[in-house]
């Protein structure tokens, strides 16, 4: 029985971590200390998943690996009612990346302008951009343990397991605002409750204003 078989049996039967795994955990914790948004040791590829990955490789598995990263923000376009002026429109865009290292910078510098120009035929330039969701492309790709890149589900799970002092129901499906709140709590836990109360009031006002003043629909590049 080889080492991979030992790891697989240990995982499936709940055996304690090996000395090597202990060393890996220590290194991961040291990395966490360097980056405050890295909130837990990165999920190690499980023995079962590693076994599956090796089997898939032998079978010629050519699935695309990496992450589907969704970016949202606003872009400007010519005003139909006021020639020479521009209006602000919202956008969302999902791109596939091989890794999450410098993800927003890679998207901004290499992909965002070109892909928005392809998607929206009235596009002039982007105004804002932020990552709102990240999803692994394959089951054997680990979730990110960095708050900046967590999927919405992972982010909600982090709030629950770490007892972050906020109410998930207040955020509904708003991953962007939830990510900002969790980041705020990690970096500035002191007086977080005061800021959270103010943040929720501002979000409520923004939702009311958006509902009363919906932005003009953006024409897609294909005319639909």
C-alpha positions, 0 to 999 in steps of 0.5 A: 500500500503506497502513501496515497492509499494511506492518506485516503484510508486515514481520511475516510476513517477519521484518523489524526493528522500525520506529522507532515500534515501538522507541519503543513498546517503550521506553515498555513497558519504562518501565511494567515498571519501575514495576510489579515484577509486569509482567515483560515488555513487554505482547504487542502486537496483531500486525499479522496479528491487527490485520488480522484484527480489522479484517476481523472488524469490517467483517464485523459481528463481535460476539464478546465481547472481554475475559478469562475470570477464574477466582477460587477460595477458601473460603466459609462455610455452615451446619453440617448436624451442628452447628446454629448453627455454620458450616463452610468449603467451597471454591469456584471461579467464572469471570467475564468482564471487559472488562479486567484493570485492578483485576480482583480488586477488581471481582470482589469488590465487584461480582460475587462475593457475588451469583454465589456466592449463585446458585451455592451454595444453602448459601452464607453469605459468602465467606472468601477469594478469589484469581485462579487463571487468566485466559484471553483470550476471543478470539484477538485479545485479548493475554495479560496480561504481569502475573504476577498475571493470566497464564494457567497456560500463560503462567505456565509459559512464563515460568518456562521462558524466564526460568529461574525456579529452581523445578521445574514438575513440583512444582506439577502443575496447581496454578496458584495455588501456582505464581503465588505462587512466581513472585511471591515470586521476582520480589519477593524473589529473595534466599534464594528457594531456602530459601523454596521448599523450605519452601513445597514441604514445606508444600504436600505436607502440605496435600495429604496432609491434604486427601486424608485429610479431604475437605471436604463437597461443596457443594450447587449452587443448582439442587439438583444 
